[in-house]
Structures are given as C-alpha cells and as structure tokens.
Amino acid sequence: QVQLVESGGGLVQAGGSLRLSCVASGRGSIIKAMGWYRQAPGKQRELVAASTGDGGTNYADSVKGRFTVSRDNAKNIVYLQMNSLKPEDTAVYYCNAEVFTIATIATIRTWGQGTQVTVSS
C-alpha cells in the first residue's frame, strides 16, 4: 500500500509562485505514473499535470506555459512548480499515483488528502 502526502500549498498574490511536493511512501508496490489534480468550489476535479516514469508529461490547457511537473523517481517525489498564478488557480490540489501492487498483481490509483492553494487578486 502506498500513501501520498502533499505539501507546499498556501496563500499567494496573483503573479506569484508556489511549488507543491508529493511524497509517496509504502512497501510492496511499484509506482508508475504520478500527477496532480485540482478541485475548485462548485467544480469537478480536473487533471492539472501528470508525469510518467519515462519522462512524459501532460498538462491542462489552462496551465500550459505556467506550471511544470517534475519527478524524482529515486525518491518517489513529484513536484508541481506553479508560476504566474491566477485567482482561477485557487483550488485544493491533490496528488495522484498509479500504483502496481505486487501482492495482488493489480494496478490502482491512490490519492493524497490534498493541499489548499489560494491566489488572491
């Protein structure tokens, strides 16, 4: 079982920057892809950015050019560097990982508890 813990959220002014971190821990599992989702009040949870183990990345159109996802595979950490933040980026950001569980030979998705990002105008 893998557990995900996010950190780095906070309150910033528009145009500012934040870096989110997600640390995966556990035993008996292999982490495949890792990424970030967010959910704003009254909206559905949406994909922000994802990183595969091979270095591939995927971004939502709304954050392209402003956000960068990176990954430290050795330490099982995924980062989200957020620059030029806008008020519409305000949301709870969730870390997500695609995990292969050795004992059950199954691939599942694991979620963190989320970290709040608030961007003031």
Protein Blocks (a to p, Z undefined) as FASTA:
>chain_A
ZZdddehiacddehiacddddddedehiacfbdcdddddehiacddfbdcdfkopacddf
klgokaccdddfknopacdddehiafklgccdddddddddfklopadddddebjaddddZ
Z
